[in-house]
Amino acid sequence: MSVHFMPDKISLKVGERSPVEIRANRSVTYVDTDATLRRRAFAAECVGPVYSYDPTAQAEAISTVGELFQEVARLRTGRAGGGAARNHEGTLLRLGALFSPREIRYLASSPPAAIARLEADARRLVDAQMDAPIRTDTDDLNHARALFAMAARKAAANSIEEHILTIIGAQALRPNQIFDRRKTEQMREAAWRSAGVITGEVRLGDVIIHPGEVFTQQHLDKCRALGLISPRIDLATAASIFGLALGMVFLAGLYIRRSNPAVYADPRQLSLLSLTVLLSVLGLRVFGTLFGITLSGMQFGYLGMMTVVSAGMLITVLLDAPLATLITALLAVQTGLIISHEVRFTVMTLVSGLVGIFSVSNIRDRSHLLKATLAIGGANVALVWLLGGLLGDTLREVLLGSVWALAAAAIAIAIFWFGVAVLEKPFGILTHVWLLELSSSERPLLRELCIKAPGTYAHSIMVGNLAEAAAEAIGANALFCRVASYYHDIGKMRRPHCFVENQRAGNIHERLNPSLSALIIAAHVRDGLCLADEYKLPRQIKAIIAEHHGTSLIRYFYNQAVIEGCGGVPDPVLEQHFRYEGPKPQTRESGIIMLADSVEAAARCLDRPTSARLQSLVDTLVREKLADGQLDECNLTLKDIRTIQASFVRVLSGMLHNRIDYPDLPRPEAVVGWAAQRDGGVDIQPADAPIAQAVPSGSGPASPGA
């Protein structure tokens, strides 16, 4: 994301003259830097100084009044010849700095009641004035002193007391609101930020600058909004982009770890996810620079949307749809950042990507590609018109955007389909498309199975039908179950005559001992894995081949061995030699195929396959697998198993339904005689009439298959 995606159109600096005319390639809103700076400076100037209240000022003012009257008390005590007479001279000096000799004599000779009243008036007046705000760096203090003098005039008994109170007030009053430089700067900075920006609008085709015109800051603002000038990546910007990208990766990794541990534990799948995301982010550079294509900002927006949508669809088909939703949302955010912080393309990329994810989440053939293209194209065009109306686009811009939206949808589908074809096999991702290819009866391996082991081939087809129906019933991967069932017994091609469904001239196991027969039967799993490697089958189908018998007991030959060698007494040690190598089924699909394989083979042995007998057979076989622990390692629940059993019974009832016995057709001469007898001895049947058109007397309506 740090790479410069938008190509430089101009390299002018403020103050230079433009050699060419520059026009707007799209409609944008830009920030007018000069006008914004003027507005913010005015807003900051409107914020006055901020003051902080001094909670000690009032107490200190009252304390000053008390200290002055303490000096007066010492003066009066010294004059009367008390014990404090030695401090008399110092007190006179301190009071003489404030009061005149006449005022000092008045304070020294007045009655105690007058002095007490004078002190009380001073305290009251000072306290009253200190209740009002008195700010530093203003005339508030002088104003407070003037108000105090006016109040002293009213409270004093004579002019001497008035003057004494005025002097005391001047000494006691002080500011209680202190100028706070830090808060003032913070308030002005907040006003600067909250003033907002002044924006202007540039319409498609407007002339930004004429030839020979001086390039100003306003021209720079317009060109930057249009993406015609690439801002340099400074350290702060690079660090921010790094932090954003790191956060996106961390969020995606945390989601995968908690919600999709299978992907998190598979380095190949994580590598595929990383590769898809990186190619999507680098799509603009690849198309815009590698091929030397000159694109406008709008065209780059649609190009970015196209790469993100194709990446979302690829992740949906190759990995996981919920994961694709998260990745598409994150890539939509980065697309908006790359395309000059254009919110239009963030919204379009997100919505178009979600539509693409939904469209391909269950893709099975080429017709779905056409439907997905139409869905994405329709969503893109709708967004162009809706956002165009919201952002004030002209009709020409909307029509041009609609064309680009349809083109982006078609190209995104093409990239997606090409990406699936290129990435699915190298990364071992078994997609629906690959499964459909594997299900074709024209595949060499299936043709060989049909020719060499036709009974096994028919059995595999039936198992596929059972497994597909059961998987659909419990919400598992039905297509995978059907296709994997086709290949689960391919190992029987190595020795087809050793398996009863392919035997036409006797059973070879009648001439072999049970141990050898069990080895031959168990070997078809290893042989199947060898053939899977030879024909490069996906690892998921190899897992089915290895797990479809689990560690089940080869019961028929084990019973023979017990009867022949142990006198009919079960031997746990011997039993281990008659079990498949495993492993047990690890997935729901593997467990379904194991059950379908057992049920289909056993159902063929029923003489009268009624629904009740099929139900009993299926219940018995499933209970045996559960008791043997074969389903312990897959994620099938008891509810799933009950649903699977019901599905098996339903499908088997349709496959193994009873048929009526057809009566033998009468001989031709009997038909002629019957017709002649019916019509009074006259044969009305034409000579070339088919025998099947005749119905013997008393047989009723012809049977459906007649």
Rosetta blueprint (number, residue, H / E / L):
1 M L
2 S L
3 V L
4 H L
5 F L
6 M L
7 P L
8 D L
9 K L
10 I L
11 S L
12 L L
13 K L
14 V L
15 G L
16 E L
17 R E
18 S L
19 P L
20 V L
21 E L
22 I E
23 R E
24 A L
25 N L
26 R L
27 S L
28 V E
29 T E
30 Y E
31 V E
32 D L
33 T H
34 D H
35 A H
36 T H
37 L H
38 R H
39 R H
40 R H
41 A H
42 F H
43 A H
44 A H
45 E H
46 C L
47 V L
48 G L
49 P L
50 V L
51 Y E
52 S E
53 Y E
54 D L
55 P L
56 T L
57 A H
58 Q H
59 A H
60 E H
61 A H
62 I H
63 S H
64 T H
65 V H
66 G H
67 E H
68 L H
69 F H
70 Q H
71 E H
72 V H
73 A H
74 R H
75 L H
76 R H
77 T H
78 G H
79 R H
80 A L
81 G L
82 G L
83 G L
84 A L
85 A H
86 R H
87 N H
88 H H
89 E H
90 G H
91 T H
92 L H
93 L H
94 R H
95 L H
96 G H
97 A L
98 L L
99 F L
100 S L
101 P H
102 R H
103 E H
104 I H
105 R H
106 Y H
107 L H
108 A H
109 S H
110 S L
111 P L
112 P H
113 A H
114 A H
115 I H
116 A H
117 R H
118 L H
119 E H
120 A H
121 D H
122 A H
123 R H
124 R H
125 L H
126 V H
127 D H
128 A H
129 Q H
130 M H
131 D L
132 A L
133 P L
134 I L
135 R E
136 T L
137 D L
138 T L
139 D L
140 D H
141 L H
142 N H
143 H H
144 A H
145 R H
146 A H
147 L H
148 F H
149 A H
150 M H
151 A H
152 A H
153 R H
154 K H
155 A H
156 A L
157 A L
158 N L
159 S H
160 I H
161 E H
162 E H
163 H H
164 I H
165 L H
166 T H
167 I H
168 I H
169 G H
170 A H
171 Q H
172 A H
173 L L
174 R L
175 P L
176 N L
177 Q E
178 I E
179 F E
180 D L
181 R H
182 R H
183 K H
184 T H
185 E H
186 Q H
187 M H
188 R H
189 E H
190 A H
191 A H
192 W H
193 R H
194 S H
195 A L
196 G L
197 V L
198 I L
199 T E
200 G E
201 E E
202 V E
203 R L
204 L L
205 G L
206 D L
207 V E
208 I E
209 I E
210 H L
211 P L
212 G L
213 E L
214 V E
215 F L
216 T L
217 Q H
218 Q H
219 H H
220 L H
221 D H
222 K H
223 C H
224 R H
225 A H
226 L L
227 G L
228 L L
229 I L
230 S L
231 P L
232 R L
233 I L
234 D L
235 L H
236 A H
237 T H
238 A H
239 A H
240 S H
241 I H
242 F H
243 G H
244 L H
245 A H
246 L H
247 G H
248 M H
249 V H
250 F H
251 L H
252 A H
253 G H
254 L H
255 Y H
256 I H
257 R H
258 R H
259 S H
260 N L
261 P H
262 A H
263 V H
264 Y H
265 A L
266 D L
267 P H
268 R H
269 Q H
270 L H
271 S H
272 L H
273 L H
274 S H
275 L H
276 T H
277 V H
278 L H
279 L H
280 S H
281 V H
282 L L
283 G H
284 L H
285 R H
286 V H
287 F H
288 G H
289 T H
290 L H
291 F L
292 G L
293 I L
294 T L
295 L L
296 S L
297 G H
298 M H
299 Q H
300 F H
301 G H
302 Y H
303 L H
304 G H
305 M H
306 M H
307 T H
308 V H
309 V H
310 S H
311 A H
312 G H
313 M H
314 L H
315 I H
316 T H
317 V H
318 L H
319 L L
320 D L
321 A H
322 P H
323 L H
324 A H
325 T H
326 L H
327 I H
328 T H
329 A H
330 L H
331 L H
332 A H
333 V H
334 Q H
335 T H
336 G H
337 L H
338 I H
339 I L
340 S L
341 H L
342 E L
343 V H
344 R H
345 F H
346 T H
347 V H
348 M H
349 T H
350 L H
351 V H
352 S H
353 G H
354 L H
355 V H
356 G H
357 I H
358 F H
359 S H
360 V H
361 S L
362 N L
363 I L
364 R L
365 D L
366 R H
367 S H
368 H H
369 L H
370 L H
371 K H
372 A H
373 T H
374 L H
375 A H
376 I H
377 G H
378 G H
379 A H
380 N H
381 V H
382 A H
383 L H
384 V H
385 W H
386 L H
387 L H
388 G H
389 G H
390 L H
391 L H
392 G L
393 D L
394 T L
395 L H
396 R H
397 E H
398 V H
399 L H
400 L H
401 G H
402 S H
403 V H
404 W H
405 A H
406 L H
407 A H
408 A H
409 A H
410 A H
411 I H
412 A H
413 I H
414 A H
415 I H
416 F H
417 W H
418 F H
419 G H
420 V H
421 A H
422 V H
423 L H
424 E L
425 K L
426 P L
427 F L
428 G L
429 I L
430 L L
431 T L
432 H H
433 V H
434 W H
435 L H
436 L H
437 E H
438 L H
439 S H
440 S L
441 S L
442 E L
443 R L
444 P H
445 L H
446 L H
447 R H
448 E H
449 L H
450 C H
451 I H
452 K H
453 A L
454 P H
455 G H
456 T H
457 Y H
458 A H
459 H H
460 S H
461 I H
462 M H
463 V H
464 G H
465 N H
466 L H
467 A H
468 E H
469 A H
470 A H
471 A H
472 E H
473 A H
474 I H
475 G L
476 A L
477 N L
478 A H
479 L H
480 F H
481 C H
482 R H
483 V H
484 A H
485 S H
486 Y H
487 Y H
488 H L
489 D L
490 I H
491 G H
492 K H
493 M H
494 R L
495 R L
496 P H
497 H H
498 C H
499 F L
500 V H
501 E H
502 N H
503 Q L
504 R L
505 A L
506 G L
507 N L
508 I H
509 H H
510 E H
511 R H
512 L L
513 N L
514 P H
515 S H
516 L H
517 S H
518 A H
519 L H
520 I H
521 I H
522 A H
523 A H
524 H H
525 V H
526 R H
527 D H
528 G H
529 L H
530 C H
531 L H
532 A H
533 D H
534 E H
535 Y L
536 K L
537 L L
538 P L
539 R H
540 Q H
541 I H
542 K H
543 A H
544 I H
545 I H
546 A H
547 E H
548 H L
549 H L
550 G L
551 T L
552 S L
553 L E
554 I L
555 R H
556 Y H
557 F H
558 Y H
559 N H
560 Q H
561 A H
562 V H
563 I H
564 E H
565 G H
566 C L
567 G L
568 G L
569 V L
570 P L
571 D L
572 P H
573 V H
574 L H
575 E H
576 Q H
577 H L
578 F L
579 R E
580 Y L
581 E L
582 G L
583 P L
584 K L
585 P L
586 Q L
587 T L
588 R H
589 E H
590 S H
591 G H
592 I H
593 I H
594 M H
595 L H
596 A H
597 D H
598 S H
599 V H
600 E H
601 A H
602 A H
603 A H
604 R L
605 C L
606 L L
607 D L
608 R L
609 P L
610 T L
611 S H
612 A H
613 R H
614 L H
615 Q H
616 S H
617 L H
618 V H
619 D H
620 T H
621 L H
622 V H
623 R H
624 E H
625 K H
626 L H
627 A H
628 D L
629 G L
630 Q L
631 L L
632 D L
633 E L
634 C L
635 N L
636 L L
637 T L
638 L H
639 K H
640 D H
641 I H
642 R H
643 T H
644 I H
645 Q H
646 A H
647 S H
648 F H
649 V H
650 R H
651 V H
652 L H
653 S H
654 G H
655 M H
656 L L
657 H L
658 N L
659 R L
660 I L
661 D L
662 Y L
663 P L
664 D L
665 L L
666 P L
667 R L
668 P H
669 E H
670 A H
671 V H
672 V H
673 G H
674 W H
675 A H
676 A H
677 Q H
678 R H
679 D L
680 G L
681 G L
682 V L
683 D L
684 I L
685 Q L
686 P L
687 A L
688 D L
689 A L
690 P L
691 I H
692 A H
693 Q H
694 A L
695 V L
696 P L
697 S L
698 G L
699 S L
700 G L
701 P L
702 A L
703 S L
704 P L
705 G L
706 A L
